[in-house]
Amino acid sequence: MSSISEKISISEKIGYSLGDLAANLVFQTLMTYLAYFYTDIYGLEANDATAIIFFVGFIAAIGFNPIVGAIADRTNSKWGKFRPWILWTAIPLGVISVLAFSTPDFKYQGKVIYAVVTYTLLLLFYAASNLPYSALSGVITGDMKQRNSISSYRFVAVMFAQFFVQVFMLPIIIYVGNGNKTLGIELVMTWLAIIGTILLLITFATTKERVVPTLEQKSTIIEDVLDLIKNKPWIIMLVLTTLTFVSLAMKGGSYVYYFENYVDEARLTDFISPVLNFLSSIGINFFGNDPISAGFGLFNAGGIIFMIVGIGVSKPLADSYGKRNVFGFFLLVSTLFIILFNFFDKSSLELIFGAQVLHGFFYGITIPLLWAMIADVADYSEWKNNRRATAIIFSAMMVGLKMGLAIGGALVAKILGSYGYLPGIENGQTELAIHGIKMLVSIYPSIPFLIGVVLLFFYEINKDMESKIEIDLKQRRTN
């Protein structure tokens, strides 16, 4: 294994981070709006939406990601192993992103088939782009502190994408579509696809692969798979990632239902009016006269802003106490503020927004660490086996991400259906349906997070082992 030990420039860190900004314009849209799009815009029944989100997502998770990981590890080009995949998939990912959120005028069965085909292709191209992109962070540098720094840059970019999608996207959809959500989402997704394609091309152009396997470290796919099976930290990270994204998909996908069907509209209007008046005074008027979409956007804005603050303090905490300990502690604290949503009255806007802000800050501290821990697992595998298979190690993250998205997104539609939710009816749901919506933003998503906290007690790569692995690998690479 050869590598160049040097400090990574700020321009390269920013260039790399733009790739996750592009990816999350897609991913955050899927996590926040896919169930809502299928039920309330596209017109699918809840059971059909559940089946599509779960089965397509499950197949993509266990099928696409390991295959892409194995192929990417064996890619050899003048651009490296992983960077060319970012180049090759930039345009196809943009095109299919638009098609997946389009609403062709088919009969119902045709709409179901169209949804299955476009969602499958979207997850395929997303895997082919984002898995090599994620693996790239493990070969830009072998320095763990530089890797922590890259992750912090990366997830500030993620927060910007999340900020746009969760704060501005619904009001903009309504604004550009003149109240027609079908037209609005197609127009917004077209612009997001163009922007995302450009950002991926910038990532390709500004990054460099420095950790390069030597010829002696070639391995077969069977050897890579056997290494994974024996790699306890990898198995733990696979399960932890799945649990994390189950929670994120559940609570992220249910907030829009929470605001449209539970939060007191009159109280919300009074609560957010000072902010809307200020925004209007500086020329931001696309929130319009819809207090629900405006309140939903500002609610998400508060959480995301403080997530970015949390990301900012993540690196020094991880450097001092180790990624595992910091991740587990603050995941637990952030979960407590999710649970509180089950007890808030619909008019308690101060508590609702306050809990979101505090959850955002504490969860933000964990965000860069999950990906950095995956890169550490790749180092652990090389340390134990003297072979490096970065992309297939990172497939744990992508398999977990897709599995979590599939399970969490499907649970949103399934749980709503089981509580008697009726699509398209605002402020007219039964008490049982309202109870289900409250559970979806509180108790249900807290369970996977809490299981993840317990799981971290069995994750052996603590701060001391991080240092030992880094020192040993540097010595091997120098020799």
Buried (B, 14 or more C-beta within 10 A) or exposed (E): BEBEEEEBEEEBBBBBBBBBBBBBBBBBBBBBBBBBBBBBBBBBBBEBBBBBBBBBBBBBBBBBBBBBBBBBBBBEEEBBBBBBBBBBBBBBBBBBBBBBBBBEEEEEEEBBEBBBBBBBBBBBBBBBBBBBBBBBBBBBBBBBBBBBBBBBBBBBBBBBBBBBBBBBBBBBBBBBBEEBBBBBBBBBBBEBBEBBBEBBBBBBEBBBBBBBBEEEBEBEBEEBBEBBEEBBBBBBBBBBBBBBBBBBBBBBBBBBBBBBBBBBBEBBBEBBEEBBEEBEEEEEEBBBEBBBBBBBBBBBBBBBBBBBBBBBBBBEBBBEEBBBBBBBBBBBBBBBBBBBBBEBEBBBBEBBBBBBBBBBBBBBBBBBBBBBBBBBBBBBBBBEBEBBBBBBBBBBBBBBBBBBBBBBBBBBBBBBBBBBBBBEEEEEBEEEBBBBBBBBBBEBBBBBBBBBBEBBEEBEBEBEBBEEBBEEBBEEBEE
